[in-house]
Amino acid sequence: MKASTARKNTTKGLLFALPWIIGFLAFTAYPIVASLYYSFTEYVGIGTPKWIGSENYSALFNDELFWTSLYNTLYYTCLAVPIGFVIALGLALLLNLELKEIGFYRTLIYIPYVLPAVAVSFIWLWMLNPYFGLVNLVLDRVFGIQGPGWFSDPRWSKFSFVMLAQWGAGGSAIIFLSALKDVPRELIESAEIDGAGWWAKFRNITLPMISPVILYHLITALFGAFQIFTTAYIATNGGPANSTLFYVLYLYRNAFQYGKMGYASAMAWILFIIVLIATVIIFRTSARWVFYRGGE
């Protein structure tokens, strides 16, 4: 009787989960497997794919724009992720202060995070306009510096997107804030009794206690940085002189503008391998700096 009841419960559970299972197989699992197959074919998105073996991968490694897009993306990732971490953690520390108006400040910092990427792109196009943008106006009026043509100058265009990425730091700041609230107060008080200063408490207590959240932020920020697309597509569309031709933007061009779906699939799998390697390295090294309370 118990076995029969267990089977009925399992059947009911599977029936409830069936819509999700069908959606996962149709819209996630199948596209992943199909893209791997298409990466070894010449395929324009319609018709019958033509098997060409590893030619797409060979062509990629001889494609100058492929290497340009990869460099642009790595440049952006190596700057946007650490800068974003510092800004988000700094904001979280400020939001953790006991102020009367702290609820208003938390809301104010979080609002930019929920704005659509399209709206954010147009906001920054105005803010970084070389002639009447707010950033150059402040540089001129306050510091007496003539600001560059941010998105129009190849020397500054990639860094402009690094700046743009910090617009949404409020989302990560709220996550860090929740971790800071969970730091045991008794540890801080014990350190204060022993005469520890602000930096000693932050380095030896706060950082280790929030290290799991730092790991989470690092992984998600890495994924997001490698997939930068919307803001680049709207703000510069890869220009000037391909200085903001990021990897996913070049993948999009090959798939939907040039009709090279097989070539784009090969690019997608190379990106997957790069991100997978980076993620494995981070997880392997995390044992040295991530502290989990209650166990190893």
C-alpha positions as protocol buffer text, in pm:
chain_id: "A"
residue {
  index: 1
  type: MET
  ca { x: 0 y: 0 z: 0 }
}
residue {
  index: 2
  type: LYS
  ca { x: 283 y: 233 z: 86 }
}
residue {
  index: 3
  type: ALA
  ca { x: 459 y: 158 z: -243 }
}
residue {
  index: 4
  type: SER
  ca { x: 137 y: 227 z: -432 }
}
residue {
  index: 5
  type: THR
  ca { x: 92 y: 558 z: -251 }
}
residue {
  index: 6
  type: ALA
  ca { x: 451 y: 654 z: -330 }
}
residue {
  index: 7
  type: ARG
  ca { x: 397 y: 578 z: -700 }
}
residue {
  index: 8
  type: LYS
  ca { x: 79 y: 788 z: -703 }
}
residue {
  index: 9
  type: ASN
  ca { x: 258 y: 1079 z: -538 }
}
residue {
  index: 10
  type: THR
  ca { x: 544 y: 1050 z: -786 }
}
residue {
  index: 11
  type: THR
  ca { x: 299 y: 1045 z: -1077 }
}
residue {
  index: 12
  type: LYS
  ca { x: 116 y: 1350 z: -944 }
}
residue {
  index: 13
  type: GLY
  ca { x: 444 y: 1531 z: -891 }
}
residue {
  index: 14
  type: LEU
  ca { x: 556 y: 1456 z: -1247 }
}
residue {
  index: 15
  type: LEU
  ca { x: 221 y: 1575 z: -1385 }
}
residue {
  index: 16
  type: PHE
  ca { x: 253 y: 1904 z: -1196 }
}
residue {
  index: 17
  type: ALA
  ca { x: 611 y: 1945 z: -1320 }
}
residue {
  index: 18
  type: LEU
  ca { x: 527 y: 1838 z: -1677 }
}
residue {
  index: 19
  type: PRO
  ca { x: 470 y: 2192 z: -1816 }
}
residue {
  index: 20
  type: TRP
  ca { x: 811 y: 2298 z: -1687 }
}
residue {
  index: 21
  type: ILE
  ca { x: 976 y: 1980 z: -1816 }
}
residue {
  index: 22
  type: ILE
  ca { x: 825 y: 2030 z: -2162 }
}
residue {
  index: 23
  type: GLY
  ca { x: 933 y: 2395 z: -2164 }
}
residue {
  index: 24
  type: PHE
  ca { x: 1286 y: 2303 z: -2053 }
}
residue {
  index: 25
  type: LEU
  ca { x: 1323 y: 2032 z: -2319 }
}
residue {
  index: 26
  type: ALA
  ca { x: 1176 y: 2249 z: -2597 }
}
residue {
  index: 27
  type: PHE
  ca { x: 1333 y: 2587 z: -2518 }
}
residue {
  index: 28
  type: THR
  ca { x: 1656 y: 2501 z: -2335 }
}
residue {
  index: 29
  type: ALA
  ca { x: 1779 y: 2146 z: -2383 }
}
residue {
  index: 30
  type: TYR
  ca { x: 1696 y: 2114 z: -2754 }
}
residue {
  index: 31
  type: PRO
  ca { x: 1848 y: 2452 z: -2855 }
}
residue {
  index: 32
  type: ILE
  ca { x: 2170 y: 2363 z: -2669 }
}
residue {
  index: 33
  type: VAL
  ca { x: 2205 y: 2027 z: -2844 }
}
residue {
  index: 34
  type: ALA
  ca { x: 2099 y: 2175 z: -3180 }
}
residue {
  index: 35
  type: SER
  ca { x: 2353 y: 2458 z: -3155 }
}
residue {
  index: 36
  type: LEU
  ca { x: 2631 y: 2206 z: -3098 }
}
residue {
  index: 37
  type: TYR
  ca { x: 2528 y: 2022 z: -3415 }
}
residue {
  index: 38
  type: TYR
  ca { x: 2488 y: 2344 z: -3615 }
}
residue {
  index: 39
  type: SER
  ca { x: 2838 y: 2453 z: -3512 }
}
residue {
  index: 40
  type: PHE
  ca { x: 2972 y: 2177 z: -3736 }
}
residue {
  index: 41
  type: THR
  ca { x: 2753 y: 2273 z: -4030 }
}
residue {
  index: 42
  type: GLU
  ca { x: 2700 y: 2547 z: -4285 }
}
residue {
  index: 43
  type: TYR
  ca { x: 2356 y: 2672 z: -4192 }
}
residue {
  index: 44
  type: VAL
  ca { x: 2168 y: 2994 z: -4265 }
}
residue {
  index: 45
  type: GLY
  ca { x: 1876 y: 2937 z: -4027 }
}
residue {
  index: 46
  type: ILE
  ca { x: 1641 y: 2777 z: -4276 }
}
residue {
  index: 47
  type: GLY
  ca { x: 1672 y: 2475 z: -4503 }
}
residue {
  index: 48
  type: THR
  ca { x: 1894 y: 2174 z: -4445 }
}
residue {
  index: 49
  type: PRO
  ca { x: 2229 y: 2223 z: -4268 }
}
residue {
  index: 50
  type: LYS
  ca { x: 2537 y: 2109 z: -4460 }
}
residue {
  index: 51
  type: TRP
  ca { x: 2793 y: 1918 z: -4255 }
}
residue {
  index: 52
  type: ILE
  ca { x: 3138 y: 2078 z: -4285 }
}
residue {
  index: 53
  type: GLY
  ca { x: 3312 y: 1938 z: -3980 }
}
residue {
  index: 54
  type: SER
  ca { x: 3539 y: 2176 z: -3787 }
}
residue {
  index: 55
  type: GLU
  ca { x: 3560 y: 2439 z: -4064 }
}
residue {
  index: 56
  type: ASN
  ca { x: 3363 y: 2695 z: -3861 }
}
residue {
  index: 57
  type: TYR
  ca { x: 3606 y: 2666 z: -3572 }
}
residue {
  index: 58
  type: SER
  ca { x: 3907 y: 2686 z: -3804 }
}
residue {
  index: 59
  type: ALA
  ca { x: 3762 y: 2995 z: -3971 }
}
residue {
  index: 60
  type: LEU
  ca { x: 3701 y: 3159 z: -3634 }
}
residue {
  index: 61
  type: PHE
  ca { x: 4064 y: 3132 z: -3530 }
}
residue {
  index: 62
  type: ASN
  ca { x: 4160 y: 3305 z: -3855 }
}
residue {
  index: 63
  type: ASP
  ca { x: 3892 y: 3573 z: -3820 }
}
residue {
  index: 64
  type: GLU
  ca { x: 4041 y: 3908 z: -3715 }
}
residue {
  index: 65
  type: LEU
  ca { x: 3704 y: 4039 z: -3593 }
}
residue {
  index: 66
  type: PHE
  ca { x: 3663 y: 3730 z: -3374 }
}
residue {
  index: 67
  type: TRP
  ca { x: 3986 y: 3812 z: -3190 }
}
residue {
  index: 68
  type: THR
  ca { x: 3891 y: 4180 z: -3175 }
}
residue {
  index: 69
  type: SER
  ca { x: 3554 y: 4099 z: -3019 }
}
residue {
  index: 70
  type: LEU
  ca { x: 3715 y: 3859 z: -2773 }
}
residue {
  index: 71
  type: TYR
  ca { x: 3974 y: 4119 z: -2669 }
}
residue {
  index: 72
  type: ASN
  ca { x: 3707 y: 4388 z: -2628 }
}
residue {
  index: 73
  type: THR
  ca { x: 3499 y: 4156 z: -2410 }
}
residue {
  index: 74
  type: LEU
  ca { x: 3794 y: 4050 z: -2194 }
}
residue {
  index: 75
  type: TYR
  ca { x: 3898 y: 4415 z: -2152 }
}
residue {
  index: 76
  type: TYR
  ca { x: 3546 y: 4504 z: -2042 }
}
residue {
  index: 77
  type: THR
  ca { x: 3518 y: 4204 z: -1809 }
}
residue {
  index: 78
  type: CYS
  ca { x: 3856 y: 4258 z: -1641 }
}
residue {
  index: 79
  type: LEU
  ca { x: 3761 y: 4617 z: -1556 }
}
residue {
  index: 80
  type: ALA
  ca { x: 3384 y: 4611 z: -1505 }
}
residue {
  index: 81
  type: VAL
  ca { x: 3376 y: 4313 z: -1267 }
}
residue {
  index: 82
  type: PRO
  ca { x: 3635 y: 4430 z: -1007 }
}
residue {
  index: 83
  type: ILE
  ca { x: 3526 y: 4795 z: -1027 }
}
residue {
  index: 84
  type: GLY
  ca { x: 3165 y: 4689 z: -990 }
}
residue {
  index: 85
  type: PHE
  ca { x: 3254 y: 4478 z: -686 }
}
residue {
  index: 86
  type: VAL
  ca { x: 3429 y: 4767 z: -512 }
}
residue {
  index: 87
  type: ILE
  ca { x: 3146 y: 5011 z: -586 }
}
residue {
  index: 88
  type: ALA
  ca { x: 2870 y: 4769 z: -483 }
}
residue {
  index: 89
  type: LEU
  ca { x: 3045 y: 4675 z: -158 }
}
residue {
  index: 90
  type: GLY
  ca { x: 3120 y: 5039 z: -84 }
}
residue {
  index: 91
  type: LEU
  ca { x: 2756 y: 5132 z: -136 }
}
residue {
  index: 92
  type: ALA
  ca { x: 2649 y: 4842 z: 87 }
}
residue {
  index: 93
  type: LEU
  ca { x: 2877 y: 4963 z: 366 }
}
residue {
  index: 94
  type: LEU
  ca { x: 2726 y: 5312 z: 339 }
}
residue {
  index: 95
  type: LEU
  ca { x: 2372 y: 5172 z: 332 }
}
residue {
  index: 96
  type: ASN
  ca { x: 2451 y: 4973 z: 645 }
}
residue {
  index: 97
  type: LEU
  ca { x: 2496 y: 5293 z: 846 }
}
residue {
  index: 98
  type: GLU
  ca { x: 2228 y: 5376 z: 1102 }
}
residue {
  index: 99
  type: LEU
  ca { x: 2077 y: 5691 z: 959 }
}
residue {
  index: 100
  type: LYS
  ca { x: 1725 y: 5825 z: 992 }
}
residue {
  index: 101
  type: GLU
  ca { x: 1676 y: 5854 z: 614 }
}
residue {
  index: 102
  type: ILE
  ca { x: 1852 y: 5525 z: 526 }
}
residue {
  index: 103
  type: GLY
  ca { x: 1538 y: 5371 z: 377 }
}
residue {
  index: 104
  type: PHE
  ca { x: 1515 y: 5655 z: 125 }
}
residue {
  index: 105
  type: TYR
  ca { x: 1882 y: 5619 z: 31 }
}
residue {
  index: 106
  type: ARG
  ca { x: 1847 y: 5243 z: -20 }
}
residue {
  index: 107
  type: THR
  ca { x: 1551 y: 5296 z: -251 }
}
residue {
  index: 108
  type: LEU
  ca { x: 1734 y: 5570 z: -440 }
}
residue {
  index: 109
  type: ILE
  ca { x: 2039 y: 5349 z: -502 }
}
residue {
  index: 110
  type: TYR
  ca { x: 1831 y: 5047 z: -602 }
}
residue {
  index: 111
  type: ILE
  ca { x: 1603 y: 5223 z: -855 }
}
residue {
  index: 112
  type: PRO
  ca { x: 1863 y: 5245 z: -1138 }
}
residue {
  index: 113
  type: TYR
  ca { x: 1908 y: 4866 z: -1122 }
}
residue {
  index: 114
  type: VAL
  ca { x: 1547 y: 4799 z: -1223 }
}
residue {
  index: 115
  type: LEU
  ca { x: 1548 y: 5034 z: -1523 }
}
residue {
  index: 116
  type: PRO
  ca { x: 1541 y: 4859 z: -1864 }
}
residue {
  index: 117
  type: ALA
  ca { x: 1875 y: 4831 z: -2044 }
}
residue {
  index: 118
  type: VAL
  ca { x: 1736 y: 5023 z: -2343 }
}
residue {
  index: 119
  type: ALA
  ca { x: 1641 y: 5321 z: -2126 }
}
residue {
  index: 120
  type: VAL
  ca { x: 1977 y: 5308 z: -1948 }
}
residue {
  index: 121
  type: SER
  ca { x: 2157 y: 5314 z: -2283 }
}
residue {
  index: 122
  type: PHE
  ca { x: 1980 y: 5632 z: -2392 }
}
residue {
  index: 123
  type: ILE
  ca { x: 2041 y: 5794 z: -2053 }
}
residue {
  index: 124
  type: TRP
  ca { x: 2414 y: 5731 z: -2084 }
}
residue {
  index: 125
  type: LEU
  ca { x: 2420 y: 5844 z: -2445 }
}
residue {
  index: 126
  type: TRP
  ca { x: 2303 y: 6179 z: -2313 }
}
residue {
  index: 127
  type: MET
  ca { x: 2525 y: 6181 z: -2004 }
}
residue {
  index: 128
  type: LEU
  ca { x: 2839 y: 6101 z: -2207 }
}
residue {
  index: 129
  type: ASN
  ca { x: 2762 y: 6327 z: -2500 }
}
residue {
  index: 130
  type: PRO
  ca { x: 3089 y: 6513 z: -2571 }
}
residue {
  index: 131
  type: TYR
  ca { x: 2915 y: 6849 z: -2631 }
}
residue {
  index: 132
  type: PHE
  ca { x: 2625 y: 6880 z: -2385 }
}
residue {
  index: 133
  type: GLY
  ca { x: 2651 y: 6568 z: -2169 }
}
residue {
  index: 134
  type: LEU
  ca { x: 2638 y: 6592 z: -1791 }
}
residue {
  index: 135
  type: VAL
  ca { x: 2973 y: 6417 z: -1734 }
}
residue {
  index: 136
  type: ASN
  ca { x: 3174 y: 6650 z: -1958 }
}
residue {
  index: 137
  type: LEU
  ca { x: 2986 y: 6949 z: -1818 }
}
residue {
  index: 138
  type: VAL
  ca { x: 3093 y: 6857 z: -1464 }
}
residue {
  index: 139
  type: LEU
  ca { x: 3449 y: 6794 z: -1577 }
}
residue {
  index: 140
  type: ASP
  ca { x: 3458 y: 7135 z: -1741 }
}
residue {
  index: 141
  type: ARG
  ca { x: 3282 y: 7343 z: -1476 }
}
residue {
  index: 142
  type: VAL
  ca { x: 3426 y: 7176 z: -1165 }
}
residue {
  index: 143
  type: PHE
  ca { x: 3771 y: 7053 z: -1269 }
}
residue {
  index: 144
  type: GLY
  ca { x: 3843 y: 7265 z: -1575 }
}
residue {
  index: 145
  type: ILE
  ca { x: 3902 y: 6952 z: -1784 }
}
residue {
  index: 146
  type: GLN
  ca { x: 3783 y: 6907 z: -2139 }
}
residue {
  index: 147
  type: GLY
  ca { x: 3612 y: 6569 z: -2147 }
}
residue {
  index: 148
  type: PRO
  ca { x: 3671 y: 6323 z: -2431 }
}
residue {
  index: 149
  type: GLY
  ca { x: 3422 y: 6197 z: -2688 }
}
residue {
  index: 150
  type: TRP
  ca { x: 3337 y: 5898 z: -2476 }
}
residue {
  index: 151
  type: PHE
  ca { x: 3147 y: 5670 z: -2715 }
}
residue {
  index: 152
  type: SER
  ca { x: 3294 y: 5828 z: -3029 }
}
residue {
  index: 153
  type: ASP
  ca { x: 3662 y: 5797 z: -2933 }
}
residue {
  index: 154
  type: PRO
  ca { x: 3816 y: 5447 z: -2970 }
}
residue {
  index: 155
  type: ARG
  ca { x: 4050 y: 5524 z: -2681 }
}
residue {
  index: 156
  type: TRP
  ca { x: 3759 y: 5580 z: -2441 }
}
residue {
  index: 157
  type: SER
  ca { x: 3470 y: 5384 z: -2589 }
}
residue {
  index: 158
  type: LYS
  ca { x: 3530 y: 5054 z: -2406 }
}
residue {
  index: 159
  type: PHE
  ca { x: 3587 y: 5229 z: -2075 }
}
residue {
  index: 160
  type: SER
  ca { x: 3261 y: 5417 z: -2130 }
}
residue {
  index: 161
  type: PHE
  ca { x: 3079 y: 5084 z: -2109 }
}
residue {
  index: 162
  type: VAL
  ca { x: 3271 y: 5001 z: -1793 }
}
residue {
  index: 163
  type: MET
  ca { x: 3131 y: 5323 z: -1646 }
}
residue {
  index: 164
  type: LEU
  ca { x: 2785 y: 5242 z: -1777 }
}
residue {
  index: 165
  type: ALA
  ca { x: 2797 y: 4900 z: -1609 }
}
residue {
  index: 166
  type: GLN
  ca { x: 2823 y: 5065 z: -1267 }
}
residue {
  index: 167
  type: TRP
  ca { x: 2478 y: 5219 z: -1313 }
}
residue {
  index: 168
  type: GLY
  ca { x: 2324 y: 4896 z: -1185 }
}
residue {
  index: 169
  type: ALA
  ca { x: 2557 y: 4854 z: -886 }
}
residue {
  index: 170
  type: GLY
  ca { x: 2263 y: 4913 z: -655 }
}
residue {
  index: 171
  type: GLY
  ca { x: 2130 y: 4562 z: -718 }
}
residue {
  index: 172
  type: SER
  ca { x: 2453 y: 4400 z: -599 }
}
residue {
  index: 173
  type: ALA
  ca { x: 2477 y: 4653 z: -315 }
}
residue {
  index: 174
  type: ILE
  ca { x: 2144 y: 4534 z: -174 }
}
residue {
  index: 175
  type: ILE
  ca { x: 2266 y: 4174 z: -182 }
}
residue {
  index: 176
  type: PHE
  ca { x: 2588 y: 4272 z: -5 }
}
residue {
  index: 177
  type: LEU
  ca { x: 2381 y: 4470 z: 245 }
}
residue {
  index: 178
  type: SER
  ca { x: 2181 y: 4161 z: 337 }
}
residue {
  index: 179
  type: ALA
  ca { x: 2509 y: 3974 z: 391 }
}
residue {
  index: 180
  type: LEU
  ca { x: 2646 y: 4255 z: 609 }
}
residue {
  index: 181
  type: LYS
  ca { x: 2331 y: 4241 z: 822 }
}
residue {
  index: 182
  type: ASP
  ca { x: 2402 y: 3872 z: 881 }
}
residue {
  index: 183
  type: VAL
  ca { x: 2753 y: 3927 z: 1020 }
}
residue {
  index: 184
  type: PRO
  ca { x: 2739 y: 3826 z: 1390 }
}
residue {
  index: 185
  type: ARG
  ca { x: 2747 y: 4138 z: 1603 }
}
residue {
  index: 186
  type: GLU
  ca { x: 2925 y: 3958 z: 1885 }
}
residue {
  index: 187
  type: LEU
  ca { x: 3232 y: 3907 z: 1666 }
}
residue {
  index: 188
  type: ILE
  ca { x: 3249 y: 4280 z: 1592 }
}
residue {
  index: 189
  type: GLU
  ca { x: 3208 y: 4364 z: 1960 }
}
residue {
  index: 190
  type: SER
  ca { x: 3479 y: 4117 z: 2063 }
}
residue {
  index: 191
  type: ALA
  ca { x: 3719 y: 4271 z: 1811 }
}
residue {
  index: 192
  type: GLU
  ca { x: 3639 y: 4620 z: 1940 }
}
residue {
  index: 193
  type: ILE
  ca { x: 3712 y: 4509 z: 2297 }
}
residue {
  index: 194
  type: ASP
  ca { x: 4050 y: 4378 z: 2177 }
}
residue {
  index: 195
  type: GLY
  ca { x: 4123 y: 4720 z: 2027 }
}
residue {
  index: 196
  type: ALA
  ca { x: 4076 y: 4632 z: 1660 }
}
residue {
  index: 197
  type: GLY
  ca { x: 4035 y: 4927 z: 1425 }
}
residue {
  index: 198
  type: TRP
  ca { x: 3790 y: 4967 z: 1138 }
}
residue {
  index: 199
  type: TRP
  ca { x: 4018 y: 4809 z: 879 }
}
residue {
  index: 200
  type: ALA
  ca { x: 4110 y: 4514 z: 1101 }
}
residue {
  index: 201
  type: LYS
  ca { x: 3743 y: 4439 z: 1169 }
}
residue {
  index: 202
  type: PHE
  ca { x: 3655 y: 4472 z: 801 }
}
residue {
  index: 203
  type: ARG
  ca { x: 3945 y: 4255 z: 678 }
}
residue {
  index: 204
  type: ASN
  ca { x: 3936 y: 3982 z: 943 }
}
residue {
  index: 205
  type: ILE
  ca { x: 3565 y: 3959 z: 1022 }
}
residue {
  index: 206
  type: THR
  ca { x: 3340 y: 4127 z: 767 }
}
residue {
  index: 207
  type: LEU
  ca { x: 3506 y: 4005 z: 446 }
}
residue {
  index: 208
  type: PRO
  ca { x: 3535 y: 3638 z: 555 }
}
residue {
  index: 209
  type: MET
  ca { x: 3175 y: 3634 z: 680 }
}
residue {
  index: 210
  type: ILE
  ca { x: 3035 y: 3770 z: 351 }
}
residue {
  index: 211
  type: SER
  ca { x: 3276 y: 3574 z: 128 }
}
residue {
  index: 212
  type: PRO
  ca { x: 3004 y: 3331 z: 1 }
}
residue {
  index: 213
  type: VAL
  ca { x: 2807 y: 3632 z: -125 }
}
residue {
  index: 214
  type: ILE
  ca { x: 3124 y: 3771 z: -283 }
}
residue {
  index: 215
  type: LEU
  ca { x: 3166 y: 3440 z: -467 }
}
residue {
  index: 216
  type: TYR
  ca { x: 2805 y: 3457 z: -588 }
}
residue {
  index: 217
  type: HIS
  ca { x: 2853 y: 3816 z: -705 }
}
residue {
  index: 218
  type: LEU
  ca { x: 3178 y: 3729 z: -884 }
}
residue {
  index: 219
  type: ILE
  ca { x: 3019 y: 3441 z: -1078 }
}
residue {
  index: 220
  type: THR
  ca { x: 2704 y: 3631 z: -1180 }
}
residue {
  index: 221
  type: ALA
  ca { x: 2900 y: 3945 z: -1269 }
}
residue {
  index: 222
  type: LEU
  ca { x: 3135 y: 3736 z: -1482 }
}
residue {
  index: 223
  type: PHE
  ca { x: 2844 y: 3582 z: -1671 }
}
residue {
  index: 224
  type: GLY
  ca { x: 2687 y: 3922 z: -1728 }
}
residue {
  index: 225
  type: ALA
  ca { x: 3011 y: 4083 z: -1845 }
}
residue {
  index: 226
  type: PHE
  ca { x: 3080 y: 3815 z: -2103 }
}
residue {
  index: 227
  type: GLN
  ca { x: 2727 y: 3855 z: -2239 }
}
residue {
  index: 228
  type: ILE
  ca { x: 2722 y: 4234 z: -2278 }
}
residue {
  index: 229
  type: PHE
  ca { x: 2502 y: 4310 z: -2577 }
}
residue {
  index: 230
  type: THR
  ca { x: 2200 y: 4541 z: -2539 }
}
residue {
  index: 231
  type: THR
  ca { x: 2381 y: 4857 z: -2429 }
}
residue {
  index: 232
  type: ALA
  ca { x: 2656 y: 4812 z: -2688 }
}
residue {
  index: 233
  type: TYR
  ca { x: 2405 y: 4743 z: -2965 }
}
residue {
  index: 234
  type: ILE
  ca { x: 2208 y: 5060 z: -2888 }
}
residue {
  index: 235
  type: ALA
  ca { x: 2485 y: 5300 z: -2792 }
}
residue {
  index: 236
  type: THR
  ca { x: 2754 y: 5225 z: -3052 }
}
residue {
  index: 237
  type: ASN
  ca { x: 2662 y: 4909 z: -3247 }
}
residue {
  index: 238
  type: GLY
  ca { x: 3027 y: 4805 z: -3231 }
}
residue {
  index: 239
  type: GLY
  ca { x: 3185 y: 5136 z: -3329 }
}
residue {
  index: 240
  type: PRO
  ca { x: 3392 y: 5338 z: -3356 }
}
residue {
  index: 241
  type: ALA
  ca { x: 3643 y: 5129 z: -3554 }
}
residue {
  index: 242
  type: ASN
  ca { x: 3514 y: 4808 z: -3391 }
}
residue {
  index: 243
  type: SER
  ca { x: 3641 y: 4927 z: -3052 }
}
residue {
  index: 244
  type: THR
  ca { x: 3313 y: 4819 z: -2888 }
}
residue {
  index: 245
  type: LEU
  ca { x: 3246 y: 4514 z: -3102 }
}
residue {
  index: 246
  type: PHE
  ca { x: 3185 y: 4282 z: -2810 }
}
residue {
  index: 247
  type: TYR
  ca { x: 3169 y: 3905 z: -2847 }
}
residue {
  index: 248
  type: VAL
  ca { x: 2792 y: 3855 z: -2827 }
}
residue {
  index: 249
  type: LEU
  ca { x: 2734 y: 4152 z: -3057 }
}
residue {
  index: 250
  type: TYR
  ca { x: 2959 y: 3993 z: -3321 }
}
residue {
  index: 251
  type: LEU
  ca { x: 2782 y: 3660 z: -3263 }
}
residue {
  index: 252
  type: TYR
  ca { x: 2449 y: 3833 z: -3322 }
}
residue {
  index: 253
  type: ARG
  ca { x: 2573 y: 3987 z: -3645 }
}
residue {
  index: 254
  type: ASN
  ca { x: 2687 y: 3652 z: -3780 }
}
residue {
  index: 255
  type: ALA
  ca { x: 2364 y: 3479 z: -3687 }
}
residue {
  index: 256
  type: PHE
  ca { x: 2101 y: 3735 z: -3785 }
}
residue {
  index: 257
  type: GLN
  ca { x: 2266 y: 3983 z: -4022 }
}
residue {
  index: 258
  type: TYR
  ca { x: 2508 y: 3767 z: -4218 }
}
residue {
  index: 259
  type: GLY
  ca { x: 2297 y: 3449 z: -4209 }
}
residue {
  index: 260
  type: LYS
  ca { x: 2588 y: 3240 z: -4073 }
}
residue {
  index: 261
  type: MET
  ca { x: 2401 y: 3047 z: -3808 }
}
residue {
  index: 262
  type: GLY
  ca { x: 2653 y: 2762 z: -3799 }
}
residue {
  index: 263
  type: TYR
  ca { x: 2939 y: 3008 z: -3757 }
}
residue {
  index: 264
  type: ALA
  ca { x: 2752 y: 3185 z: -3476 }
}
residue {
  index: 265
  type: SER
  ca { x: 2684 y: 2850 z: -3306 }
}
residue {
  index: 266
  type: ALA
  ca { x: 3056 y: 2779 z: -3307 }
}
residue {
  index: 267
  type: MET
  ca { x: 3114 y: 3119 z: -3147 }
}
residue {
  index: 268
  type: ALA
  ca { x: 2855 y: 3039 z: -2881 }
}
residue {
  index: 269
  type: TRP
  ca { x: 3027 y: 2715 z: -2787 }
}
residue {
  index: 270
  type: ILE
  ca { x: 3368 y: 2880 z: -2767 }
}
residue {
  index: 271
  type: LEU
  ca { x: 3218 y: 3141 z: -2535 }
}
residue {
  index: 272
  type: PHE
  ca { x: 3064 y: 2862 z: -2328 }
}
residue {
  index: 273
  type: ILE
  ca { x: 3404 y: 2692 z: -2293 }
}
residue {
  index: 274
  type: ILE
  ca { x: 3575 y: 3019 z: -2194 }
}
residue {
  index: 275
  type: VAL
  ca { x: 3314 y: 3098 z: -1929 }
}
residue {
  index: 276
  type: LEU
  ca { x: 3320 y: 2737 z: -1805 }
}
residue {
  index: 277
  type: ILE
  ca { x: 3698 y: 2745 z: -1763 }
}
residue {
  index: 278
  type: ALA
  ca { x: 3681 y: 3079 z: -1580 }
}
residue {
  index: 279
  type: THR
  ca { x: 3405 y: 2947 z: -1353 }
}
residue {
  index: 280
  type: VAL
  ca { x: 3596 y: 2626 z: -1271 }
}
residue {
  index: 281
  type: ILE
  ca { x: 3907 y: 2829 z: -1184 }
}
residue {
  index: 282
  type: ILE
  ca { x: 3706 y: 3054 z: -953 }
}
residue {
  index: 283
  type: PHE
  ca { x: 3540 y: 2761 z: -777 }
}
residue {
  index: 284
  type: ARG
  ca { x: 3871 y: 2573 z: -743 }
}
residue {
  index: 285
  type: THR
  ca { x: 4041 y: 2874 z: -587 }
}
residue {
  index: 286
  type: SER
  ca { x: 3740 y: 2972 z: -373 }
}
residue {
  index: 287
  type: ALA
  ca { x: 3832 y: 2713 z: -109 }
}
residue {
  index: 288
  type: ARG
  ca { x: 4122 y: 2940 z: -12 }
}
residue {
  index: 289
  type: TRP
  ca { x: 3914 y: 3249 z: 57 }
}
residue {
  index: 290
  type: VAL
  ca { x: 3547 y: 3156 z: 97 }
}
residue {
  index: 291
  type: PHE
  ca { x: 3439 y: 3085 z: 453 }
}
residue {
  index: 292
  type: TYR
  ca { x: 3122 y: 2888 z: 525 }
}
residue {
  index: 293
  type: ARG
  ca { x: 2985 y: 2902 z: 876 }
}
residue {
  index: 294
  type: GLY
  ca { x: 2902 y: 2565 z: 1030 }
}
residue {
  index: 295
  type: GLY
  ca { x: 3137 y: 2358 z: 813 }
}
residue {
  index: 296
  type: GLU
  ca { x: 3409 y: 2342 z: 551 }
}
